[in-house]
Amino acid sequence: MTKFPDFEGLAMFAKVAEERSFARAARTLGVSVPTVSRAVSRLEERLGARLFNRTSRQLALTDFGLRLVDSASRLYAEAEAAENAARELSSQPRGLIRLAVPMAFGTRWLAPILPDFFDLYPDISIDLHMSDATVDLVGDGFDAALRIAVLPDSSLVARRLTAVAPFILAAPAYLDRYGTPRHPRELKADHCLGYAYRPRQDVWRFRNKAGEEEVVVPAGPLRSTNSQALIPMALHGLGIVELPEFMAHEYLADGRLKAILADWTLPSGALYFVTPSARARPAKVEVLSDFMVARLSNPTWRWTG
């Protein structure tokens, strides 16, 4: 089996031949003279012939070296050009971004602001994957994602955009029929609508200012992988639903749903822009991150009623 070519040795040989000096080649490459010398010696041993005739005053290519130098120089130049092109590509905001976002948030809040992003960065395109299921950014080849969570995945680099508070909601028709619960124990579990993609498990964990805790396990007639599918049931007075603030605010504003159990809170999460790594992050992802911060850090969905 053929050994992998010694690209480093060929590159350093080409640079020594160009500079006519091991010392100058080392300075140009930003390495030590012994490093260059070892690389050239290794290449000579591999090829079975000397590349330079060396004296204390002069360095000259051997006949064998003369035959090899043009090919080695082309190889070095092509590698340098490829690296420069790749560096420019990564430093300029252009190219495809594979972005994963939750379905409801992506449809309602991300999609409407994307035209502004494309106006700013016409050389960027986005492959938008919308699903409430948590994707494997690395394994599935995503460049970034928006995550709504209590805590982001510790294996990812997360940039917090804004807090996302949860609300327990019911329609006025439901409250007229069953009364307004004042304590989580008064919730009818078989009226509580379930969300399948809740982290860990589908439970509502309540806590009040006195430190009391209560857990309710939704067992209502509908459980869904998307919170939007639960809203019509709640609007028709057929169940109680938990919704994040960015979904709840419009129903609270027009009174179609009412917030209940105001003296109790659920764990509050946040909206995060997450990437597999912050190291050498491409410019296209960096500008998208900055855009998300600018447009989503002070959202209009805040409920102050």
Buried (B, 14 or more C-beta within 10 A) or exposed (E): EEEEEBEEBBBBBBBBBBBEBBEBBBBBBEBEBEBBBEBBEBBBEEBEBBBBEEEEEEBEBBEBBEEBBEEBBEBBEEBEEEEEEEEEEBEBBBBEBBBBBBBBBBBBBBEEEBEEBEEEBEEBEBEBBBBBEBBEBEEEEBBBBBBBBEEBBEEBBBBEBBEBBBBBBBBEBBBEEBEEBEEBEEBEEEBBBBBEBBEEEBEBBBBBEEEEEBEBEBBBEBBBEBBBBBBEBBBEBBBBBBBBBBBBBEBBEEEBBBBBBEEBBBBEBBBBBBBBEEEEBBBBBBBBBEBBBEBBEEBEBEBEE
